[in-house]
Amino acid sequence: MLKVQDDFLIKRDQKVAEAAPGEGGTFTYFGPSGVQDRFRFLVVREEGDVVSVQPISDAKFKVGLDAWRWKEREGGSPETYIVVKTTPSRVDLKRFK
């Protein structure tokens, strides 16, 4: 007999709720290097020079390519990041120095 906490439907609902946070989420803007196009990404984790974002269907990342990061939606100057790792649920980027 399954316990309520082991029910896969409950676990699936918890994952969906964690993946779509409310207004409290931290967002950043990335775009292809050399282009002013910006896409909004949810920041999953940020530690030092490494930032992990949740992928979106409008923008694709490939390991080894660089991307520009903006802190704000418009204006400002971008920082260059290198794509280190991609998974279906996360993209890891490292600041290029």
Secondary structure as the mmCIF struct_conf table of DSSP 4:
data_model
#
loop_
_struct_conf.conf_type_id
_struct_conf.id
_struct_conf.beg_label_comp_id
_struct_conf.beg_label_asym_id
_struct_conf.beg_label_seq_id
_struct_conf.end_label_comp_id
_struct_conf.end_label_asym_id
_struct_conf.end_label_seq_id
HELX_RH_3T_P HELX_RH_3T_P1 VAL A 4 ASP A 6
HELX_RH_AL_P HELX_RH_AL_P1 PHE A 8 ALA A 19
BEND BEND1 ALA A 20 ALA A 20
TURN_TY1_P TURN_TY1_P1 GLU A 23 GLY A 24
STRN STRN1 PHE A 27 PRO A 32
TURN_TY1_P TURN_TY1_P2 SER A 33 GLY A 34
STRN STRN2 PHE A 39 GLU A 47
TURN_TY1_P TURN_TY1_P3 GLY A 48 ASP A 49
STRN STRN3 VAL A 50 VAL A 53
STRN STRN4 ILE A 56 ILE A 56
TURN_TY1_P TURN_TY1_P4 SER A 57 ASP A 58
STRN STRN5 ALA A 59 ALA A 59
TURN_TY1_P TURN_TY1_P5 VAL A 63 GLY A 64
STRN STRN6 ASP A 66 TRP A 70
BEND BEND2 LYS A 71 GLY A 76
STRN STRN7 GLU A 79 THR A 87
TURN_TY1_P TURN_TY1_P6 PRO A 88 SER A 89
STRN STRN8 ARG A 90 ARG A 95
#
